[in-house]
Amino acid sequence: MYKTLIAALLLIMAAQSSQAQTDDSSWTGTSDYFQQKLEDNGITGGALVYLEDGEIRGSNYYGMADIEQDRAVDGNTIFHWASITKTFTAVAIMQLRDRGKLSLDDPITKYLPEIRAIHNPYGSMDEVTISMVMSHATGLRNPTWPWGGQEDWHPFEPTEWSQLVAMFPYTEVDFEPGTRHSYSNPAIIFLGRIIEEITNDSYASYMHKNLLMPLEMHHSYFDETPPHLSDYRSNSYTLYDGEPQANGPDFHTGITISNSGLNAPIRDMVNYLSFLTGSFENAEILSRSSLEEMWNVRYDSSNTRDQLDSIGLGFFIDEVNGHKVIGHTGTQWSHYSYFYVQPETGRAVIGVTNTDSDDDHPDLFEIRDELTKHIFRNLF
């Protein structure tokens, strides 16, 4: 009997050892692939981190955060996360819903009556709901500011709500709201504005108090870098004839802060991914049931550049190897970022690079797509 028990234990240990070896090998292959891609394409710096149940199982910090200052990328390097900010905004909206401050079925005009000035040939703007905005199903265009912006002295993005309001009479809804998905940056600005209207707080202040602090993201912030964190900030670079030129580390996202204003080190973003996998327990942030509600498919999103084919409330969704994967990408100020979480298995990956190209060679979108496909094949 004892021999049988020992034999069984040995078999279990062997199986566990084999699985661990397979996982380690998969990570090593993915890490090597990531590094080779960045080396081959002249990317200045980047990071890739793999987690299981909130624990870092593998990390690759590649290249330079700042060439002139001779600072290498590491876990403390602060990157710009661009549209990944939208997932934080969506979580904040769900917080307010759970606190009884709003309903997802509320028309956005309840909080932002100015939006009635938008031309909607399909009906009234009063029929456009908060949930439609969260799923990019409003029928509104993708770019925030489609006119001008090419001069050096122009703001990077509109800086005031009044500028958007002035555009509304010249803005048209492209398809019937609520019928399909089409990615819209200006629509997400409405969510940030609703947060401010309900809470009488600035967007950045609300997010700091209700998400960043509870998630212990102590080195994360919106827009300009505070002086005490400047030594950790990654610069952004553009390749001109293969040579990187610095663009400067900071810029102001203006009125689009709820779209793309987040800056954070990988170590802080690990806490966010751990929260999404259920490894970072803090019920004050958002209940598990509300998170899972956000990951229910609402629309097909295969018309976007995102590798995930559906969208829920603020998150893109797909199935990889029989398990749901949720995530989002971000692109702005030469930063290309992405995260993917498999809630059922507790696995998660987050990556970012700090370099763009002046002529689309290399194509950073394509590189990110290739990295994502490799991640799905090997880690999920």
C-alpha positions as CSV (number, residue, x, y, z in Angstrom):
1,M,0.0,0.0,0.0
2,Y,2.8,2.4,1.0
3,K,4.7,1.6,-2.3
4,T,1.5,2.3,-4.2
5,L,1.0,5.6,-2.4
6,I,4.6,6.6,-2.9
7,A,4.4,5.7,-6.6
8,A,1.3,7.8,-7.0
9,L,3.0,10.8,-5.3
10,L,6.0,10.4,-7.5
11,L,3.8,10.4,-10.6
12,I,2.0,13.6,-9.4
13,M,5.3,15.3,-8.7
14,A,6.6,14.3,-12.1
15,A,3.5,15.7,-13.8
16,Q,3.8,18.9,-11.9
17,S,7.5,19.2,-12.7
18,S,6.8,18.5,-16.4
19,Q,4.1,21.2,-16.5
20,A,6.4,23.7,-14.8
21,Q,9.1,22.9,-17.3
22,T,6.7,23.3,-20.2
23,D,5.5,26.7,-18.8
24,D,9.1,27.9,-18.3
25,S,10.0,26.8,-21.8
26,S,6.9,28.6,-23.2
27,W,7.8,31.8,-21.4
28,T,11.5,31.6,-22.5
29,G,10.4,31.1,-26.1
30,T,8.0,34.1,-25.9
31,S,10.6,36.3,-24.1
32,D,13.2,35.4,-26.7
33,Y,10.8,36.2,-29.5
34,F,9.9,39.5,-27.9
35,Q,13.5,40.5,-27.6
36,Q,14.4,39.4,-31.1
37,K,11.5,41.4,-32.6
38,L,12.6,44.6,-30.8
39,E,16.3,44.1,-31.7
40,D,15.5,43.4,-35.4
41,N,13.3,46.5,-35.7
42,G,15.5,49.0,-33.8
43,I,13.1,49.6,-30.9
44,T,14.7,51.7,-28.2
45,G,13.0,50.0,-25.2
46,G,10.2,47.9,-23.9
47,A,8.9,45.4,-21.4
48,L,7.0,42.2,-21.3
49,V,5.7,40.5,-18.1
50,Y,3.9,37.2,-17.6
51,L,1.8,36.6,-14.5
52,E,0.0,33.6,-13.0
53,D,-2.4,34.2,-10.1
54,G,-0.9,37.6,-9.5
55,E,2.7,36.4,-9.3
56,I,5.3,37.4,-11.9
57,R,6.5,34.2,-13.6
58,G,8.6,35.9,-16.2
59,S,9.8,39.4,-17.2
60,N,11.9,40.9,-20.0
61,Y,13.0,44.5,-19.6
62,Y,14.6,45.4,-22.9
63,G,16.7,48.4,-24.0
64,M,16.7,52.0,-22.9
65,A,14.1,54.1,-21.2
66,D,16.2,57.2,-21.9
67,I,19.2,57.1,-24.2
68,E,20.6,60.6,-23.2
69,Q,20.4,59.8,-19.5
70,D,21.7,56.3,-20.0
71,R,18.7,54.7,-18.2
72,A,17.8,51.2,-19.0
73,V,14.3,49.9,-18.8
74,D,13.4,48.0,-15.6
75,G,10.3,47.3,-13.5
76,N,10.2,50.9,-12.2
77,T,10.2,52.5,-15.7
78,I,7.1,54.6,-16.2
79,F,5.5,54.1,-19.6
80,H,2.5,55.8,-21.2
81,W,-0.4,53.4,-21.5
82,A,-2.6,55.3,-23.9
83,S,-6.0,53.7,-24.6
84,I,-5.6,51.1,-21.8
85,T,-6.7,54.1,-19.7
86,K,-10.2,53.4,-21.2
87,T,-10.5,50.2,-19.1
88,F,-9.8,52.1,-15.9
89,T,-12.5,54.6,-16.9
90,A,-15.0,51.8,-17.5
91,V,-14.2,50.3,-14.1
92,A,-14.8,53.7,-12.5
93,I,-18.2,53.9,-14.3
94,M,-19.1,50.5,-12.9
95,Q,-18.1,51.7,-9.4
96,L,-20.6,54.6,-9.7
97,R,-23.2,52.2,-11.0
98,D,-22.7,49.9,-8.0
99,R,-22.9,52.9,-5.6
100,G,-26.3,53.9,-7.0
101,K,-25.0,57.0,-8.7
102,L,-26.0,56.1,-12.2
103,S,-27.5,53.4,-14.4
104,L,-25.9,51.9,-17.5
105,D,-29.2,52.5,-19.3
106,D,-29.1,56.2,-18.5
107,P,-29.0,58.4,-21.6
108,I,-25.7,60.3,-21.7
109,T,-27.8,63.5,-22.2
110,K,-29.0,63.1,-18.6
111,Y,-25.6,64.3,-17.5
112,L,-24.3,66.0,-20.7
113,P,-27.3,67.8,-22.3
114,E,-24.9,69.5,-24.7
115,I,-24.7,66.3,-26.7
116,R,-28.2,66.9,-28.0
117,A,-26.5,69.2,-30.5
118,I,-24.9,66.3,-32.3
119,H,-26.7,65.5,-35.6
120,N,-28.3,62.0,-35.3
121,P,-30.2,61.0,-38.5
122,Y,-31.4,57.8,-36.7
123,G,-33.3,59.4,-33.9
124,S,-32.7,61.4,-30.7
125,M,-29.4,61.6,-28.9
126,D,-31.5,60.9,-25.8
127,E,-31.5,57.3,-26.9
128,V,-27.7,56.9,-26.6
129,T,-26.9,55.2,-23.3
130,I,-23.9,54.9,-21.1
131,S,-23.6,51.2,-21.9
132,M,-23.4,52.0,-25.6
133,V,-20.6,54.4,-24.9
134,M,-18.7,51.8,-22.9
135,S,-19.0,49.3,-25.8
136,H,-18.2,51.8,-28.6
137,A,-21.6,51.5,-30.1
138,T,-22.6,55.2,-30.3
139,G,-22.1,55.6,-34.0
140,L,-19.6,58.4,-33.4
141,R,-16.4,58.7,-35.3
142,N,-13.0,57.4,-34.1
143,P,-10.7,60.6,-33.9
144,T,-11.3,63.2,-31.3
145,W,-10.3,66.2,-33.3
146,P,-10.4,65.5,-37.1
147,W,-9.6,69.1,-38.2
148,G,-6.1,70.5,-38.2
149,G,-3.6,69.6,-35.4
150,Q,-0.6,69.3,-37.8
151,E,1.3,72.4,-36.7
152,D,3.9,72.3,-33.9
153,W,2.1,75.0,-31.9
154,H,-1.3,73.1,-32.0
155,P,-2.3,71.3,-28.8
156,F,-1.8,67.5,-29.0
157,E,-5.4,67.1,-28.1
158,P,-8.3,69.5,-27.4
159,T,-7.7,70.9,-23.9
160,E,-11.2,72.1,-22.9
161,W,-14.7,70.6,-22.9
162,S,-15.9,73.8,-24.6
163,Q,-13.9,72.9,-27.6
164,L,-15.7,69.6,-28.0
165,V,-19.1,71.3,-27.4
166,A,-18.3,73.7,-30.2
167,M,-17.8,70.7,-32.5
168,F,-21.1,69.0,-31.7
169,P,-23.3,70.9,-34.2
170,Y,-20.7,69.8,-36.9
171,T,-20.7,66.2,-35.7
172,E,-22.9,63.4,-37.2
173,V,-23.7,60.0,-36.0
174,D,-22.6,57.5,-38.7
175,F,-24.9,54.6,-37.9
176,E,-27.8,53.7,-35.6
177,P,-26.6,53.8,-32.0
178,G,-26.7,50.4,-30.3
179,T,-26.7,48.3,-33.5
180,R,-23.0,47.6,-33.8
181,H,-19.5,48.4,-32.6
182,S,-17.2,51.1,-34.0
183,Y,-14.3,52.4,-31.9
184,S,-14.8,56.0,-30.9
185,N,-12.4,58.1,-28.9
186,P,-14.6,61.1,-28.4
187,A,-17.4,59.0,-26.9
188,I,-15.1,57.8,-24.1
189,I,-14.5,61.5,-23.2
190,F,-18.2,61.6,-22.3
191,L,-17.6,58.9,-19.6
192,G,-14.8,61.0,-18.0
193,R,-17.0,64.0,-18.1
194,I,-19.9,62.1,-16.5
195,I,-17.6,61.0,-13.7
196,E,-16.8,64.6,-13.0
197,E,-20.4,65.7,-13.2
198,I,-21.6,63.1,-10.7
199,T,-18.7,63.3,-8.2
200,N,-17.8,67.0,-8.4
201,D,-14.2,65.9,-8.6
202,S,-11.7,66.1,-11.5
203,Y,-11.3,62.9,-13.4
204,A,-7.7,62.5,-12.3
205,S,-8.5,63.1,-8.7
206,Y,-11.4,60.6,-8.7
207,M,-9.3,58.0,-10.4
208,H,-6.4,58.5,-7.9
209,K,-8.7,58.2,-4.9
210,N,-10.9,55.3,-6.1
211,L,-8.6,53.2,-8.3
212,L,-4.9,54.0,-8.1
213,M,-4.7,54.3,-4.3
214,P,-6.8,51.2,-3.5
215,L,-4.7,49.2,-6.1
216,E,-1.5,50.5,-4.5
217,M,-0.4,52.0,-7.8
218,H,1.7,54.6,-5.9
219,H,3.9,55.6,-8.9
220,S,1.0,56.0,-11.3
221,Y,-0.5,59.3,-12.4
222,F,-2.2,61.1,-15.3
223,D,-0.5,63.4,-17.9
224,E,2.7,65.3,-16.8
225,T,5.2,63.5,-14.6
226,P,5.6,64.9,-11.0
227,P,9.3,65.9,-10.3
228,H,9.8,63.1,-7.8
229,L,9.1,60.5,-10.5
230,S,11.0,62.1,-13.4
231,D,14.0,59.8,-13.0
232,Y,11.7,56.8,-13.8
233,R,9.9,58.2,-16.8
234,S,10.5,56.6,-20.2
235,N,11.2,58.9,-23.1
236,S,9.4,58.4,-26.4
237,Y,11.2,57.9,-29.6
238,T,10.6,58.0,-33.4
239,L,12.9,56.3,-35.8
240,Y,14.2,58.5,-38.6
241,D,16.2,56.4,-41.2
242,G,16.6,53.8,-38.4
243,E,17.9,56.2,-35.8
244,P,15.9,57.1,-32.7
245,Q,15.0,60.7,-32.0
246,A,13.6,61.6,-28.6
247,N,10.2,63.3,-28.6
248,G,10.3,64.1,-24.9
249,P,8.8,62.1,-22.1
250,D,5.6,64.1,-21.4
251,F,2.7,65.6,-23.2
252,H,-0.8,66.6,-22.2
253,T,-3.8,64.5,-23.2
254,G,-6.1,67.5,-22.5
255,I,-9.8,66.7,-22.6
256,T,-9.0,63.2,-23.7
257,I,-7.5,62.2,-20.3
258,S,-10.2,59.5,-19.7
259,N,-9.2,58.0,-23.1
260,S,-5.4,57.9,-22.7
261,G,-3.9,59.8,-19.8
262,L,-2.5,57.0,-17.7
263,N,1.2,56.7,-17.0
264,A,2.5,53.9,-14.8
265,P,5.4,51.5,-14.2
266,I,5.0,47.9,-15.0
267,R,5.1,47.0,-11.3
268,D,2.0,49.1,-10.7
269,M,0.2,47.6,-13.8
270,V,0.9,44.2,-12.3
271,N,-1.4,45.1,-9.4
272,Y,-4.1,46.1,-11.9
273,L,-3.8,42.8,-13.8
274,S,-3.8,40.9,-10.4
275,F,-7.1,42.7,-9.6
276,L,-8.5,41.5,-12.9
277,T,-7.5,37.9,-12.3
278,G,-8.9,38.0,-8.7
279,S,-5.5,37.8,-7.0
280,F,-5.6,41.3,-5.7
281,E,-8.6,41.3,-3.3
282,N,-10.2,44.7,-2.6
283,A,-14.0,44.7,-2.8
284,E,-14.0,48.5,-2.4
285,I,-12.7,48.8,-6.0
286,L,-15.3,46.6,-7.7
287,S,-17.1,43.4,-7.0
288,R,-16.1,40.3,-9.0
289,S,-19.6,40.0,-10.3
290,S,-19.5,43.5,-11.8
291,L,-16.1,42.7,-13.4
292,E,-17.5,39.6,-15.0
293,E,-20.5,41.6,-16.2
294,M,-18.1,43.8,-18.0
295,W,-16.7,40.7,-19.8
296,N,-19.9,39.6,-21.3
297,V,-19.9,39.9,-25.1
298,R,-22.1,42.8,-26.3
299,Y,-20.9,43.3,-29.9
300,D,-18.6,41.9,-32.5
301,S,-15.4,44.0,-32.8
302,S,-13.5,42.2,-35.5
303,N,-13.5,45.4,-37.6
304,T,-10.8,46.8,-35.2
305,R,-7.1,46.3,-35.1
306,D,-7.4,44.6,-31.8
307,Q,-6.7,40.8,-31.7
308,L,-9.8,40.1,-29.7
309,D,-13.0,39.7,-31.7
310,S,-15.7,40.9,-29.4
311,I,-16.3,43.8,-26.9
312,G,-18.1,43.9,-23.6
313,L,-18.2,47.0,-21.3
314,G,-14.8,48.6,-21.8
315,F,-12.9,45.4,-22.5
316,F,-12.3,43.5,-25.6
317,I,-13.0,39.7,-25.4
318,D,-12.2,36.5,-27.2
319,E,-11.7,32.8,-26.5
320,V,-8.2,31.3,-26.6
321,N,-7.7,27.5,-26.2
322,G,-11.2,27.2,-24.7
323,H,-10.8,30.0,-22.1
324,K,-12.0,33.6,-22.2
325,V,-9.4,36.3,-22.7
326,I,-10.0,39.9,-22.0
327,G,-7.8,42.8,-22.7
328,H,-7.0,46.1,-24.5
329,T,-4.3,47.8,-26.5
330,G,-3.0,51.4,-26.5
331,T,-1.1,53.5,-29.0
332,Q,0.0,57.1,-28.5
333,W,3.1,59.2,-28.2
334,S,5.2,56.4,-29.7
335,H,4.1,54.0,-27.1
336,Y,2.5,50.7,-28.2
337,S,1.0,48.8,-25.3
338,Y,-1.2,45.7,-24.7
339,F,-2.5,43.5,-21.9
340,Y,-4.3,40.2,-22.0
341,V,-5.9,38.4,-19.0
342,Q,-7.3,34.8,-18.9
343,P,-9.5,35.1,-15.8
344,E,-10.2,31.4,-15.5
345,T,-6.6,30.3,-15.4
346,G,-5.2,33.4,-13.7
347,R,-2.7,34.0,-16.5
348,A,-1.9,37.5,-17.7
349,V,0.5,39.2,-20.0
350,I,1.4,42.9,-20.3
351,G,3.7,44.5,-22.8
352,V,4.8,48.0,-24.0
353,T,7.4,49.6,-26.3
354,N,8.5,53.2,-26.5
355,T,9.3,53.7,-30.2
356,D,7.5,54.6,-33.4
357,S,8.6,55.2,-37.0
358,D,8.2,58.2,-39.2
359,D,7.4,56.1,-42.3
360,D,5.7,53.0,-40.9
361,H,8.9,50.9,-41.4
362,P,9.0,49.1,-39.1
363,D,5.2,48.8,-38.7
364,L,4.7,48.8,-34.9
365,F,1.1,47.8,-35.2
366,E,2.2,44.7,-37.1
367,I,4.9,43.9,-34.6
368,R,2.4,44.2,-31.7
369,D,0.0,41.9,-33.6
370,E,2.7,39.3,-34.1
371,L,3.7,39.4,-30.5
372,T,0.1,39.0,-29.4
373,K,-0.3,35.9,-31.6
374,H,2.8,34.4,-30.2
375,I,1.6,35.1,-26.6
376,F,-1.7,33.4,-27.4
377,R,0.0,30.3,-28.9
378,N,2.5,29.8,-26.1
379,L,1.2,31.2,-22.9
380,F,-2.6,31.0,-23.1
